[in-house]
């Protein structure tokens, strides 16, 4: 499961509640949605690929994972230390 941010086209803002319900029926777990057309949700990879090209959605961004090395790792140590 991945966290996603969905941006809805302005044309469909008046249908936002219906769209949220439709996404839920498709397997999207909607955690927040905002009247200005942004939906925060969690979905499986298969669901994401299925909803990505819906006409109402102008952008779908998936969370990116970042890792930071521990303080003692070489990349964290300054030269001359």
URURGI-V104462 format. One record per pair of residues at least 4 apart in sequence whose ideal C-beta (glycine too) atoms are under 8 Angstrom apart, sorted by sequence separation. I is the first residue (numbers start at 1). J is the second residue. If there is no record, write none. Layout:
# URURGI-V104462
i=I j=J
i=I j=J
This chain:
# URURGI-V104462
i=8 j=12
i=9 j=13
i=12 j=16
i=15 j=19
i=16 j=20
i=17 j=21
i=18 j=22
i=19 j=23
i=20 j=24
i=21 j=25
i=22 j=26
i=24 j=28
i=34 j=38
i=43 j=47
i=44 j=48
i=45 j=49
i=46 j=50
i=47 j=51
i=48 j=52
i=53 j=57
i=69 j=73
i=72 j=76
i=73 j=77
i=77 j=81
i=8 j=13
i=23 j=28
i=24 j=29
i=33 j=38
i=34 j=39
i=43 j=48
i=52 j=57
i=71 j=76
i=72 j=77
i=24 j=30
i=33 j=39
i=51 j=57
i=69 j=75
i=70 j=76
i=12 j=19
i=23 j=30
i=32 j=39
i=33 j=40
i=69 j=76
i=8 j=16
i=32 j=40
i=43 j=51
i=52 j=60
i=30 j=39
i=31 j=40
i=51 j=60
i=20 j=30
i=30 j=40
i=31 j=41
i=8 j=19
i=30 j=41
i=31 j=42
i=29 j=41
i=48 j=60
i=20 j=33
i=28 j=41
i=29 j=42
i=28 j=42
i=29 j=43
i=48 j=62
i=28 j=43
i=23 j=39
i=27 j=43
i=6 j=23
i=16 j=33
i=27 j=44
i=23 j=41
i=16 j=35
i=20 j=39
i=28 j=47
i=27 j=47
i=16 j=37
i=26 j=47
i=13 j=35
i=13 j=36
i=28 j=51
i=4 j=28
i=13 j=37
i=26 j=50
i=12 j=37
i=26 j=51
i=10 j=37
i=1 j=29
i=9 j=37
i=23 j=51
i=8 j=37
i=7 j=37
i=8 j=38
i=7 j=38
i=8 j=39
i=6 j=38
i=5 j=38
i=6 j=39
i=5 j=39
i=6 j=40
i=5 j=40
i=6 j=41
i=4 j=40
i=5 j=41
i=3 j=40
i=4 j=41
i=19 j=56
i=3 j=41
i=4 j=42
i=3 j=42
i=4 j=43
i=2 j=42
i=1 j=42
i=2 j=43
i=15 j=56
i=1 j=43
i=2 j=44
i=1 j=44
i=2 j=45
i=4 j=48
i=12 j=56
i=6 j=51
i=11 j=56
i=2 j=48
i=9 j=55
i=9 j=56
i=8 j=56
i=9 j=57
i=8 j=57
i=9 j=58
i=7 j=57
i=8 j=58
i=6 j=57
i=7 j=58
i=7 j=59
i=6 j=59
i=7 j=60
i=5 j=59
i=6 j=60
i=5 j=60
i=4 j=60
i=5 j=61
i=4 j=61
i=4 j=62
i=3 j=62
i=4 j=63
i=2 j=62
i=3 j=63
i=2 j=63
